[in-house]
Amino acid sequence: MDKVEDYSGEKVLYVGERVKGKYGLVKAKVVTNDKREIDVDYRLKYKGSDWYVYDVTVVGVSLVKSYRVQFNNIIKQSSYEDLVKRLKDKLAAEE
């Protein structure tokens, strides 16, 4: 969240949290410069001695579900190996 605040300069409000066993949910709102509110939910899992974010939902759209759809389309059109190659190529291009 610090990176979001640093990058955009917009206000981030933490509006709630919930913990159930090893899973947690942090609810936030990003308030834009023109006063629009954007809902952001962080889904977390407790592992070892730390909490890890495993999904981010922005205005009801899950990052994990979006990637899952994209990955499934690539696998259906070509193969799992092609998906892995594309991901590795993308990472190498970003270095």
Secondary structure, 3 states (H helix, E strand, C coil): CHHHHHHHCCEEEEEEEEEECCEEEEEEEEECCCCCEEEEEEEEEEECCEEEEEEEEECCEEHHHHHHHHHHHHHHHCCHHHHHHHHHHHHHHHC
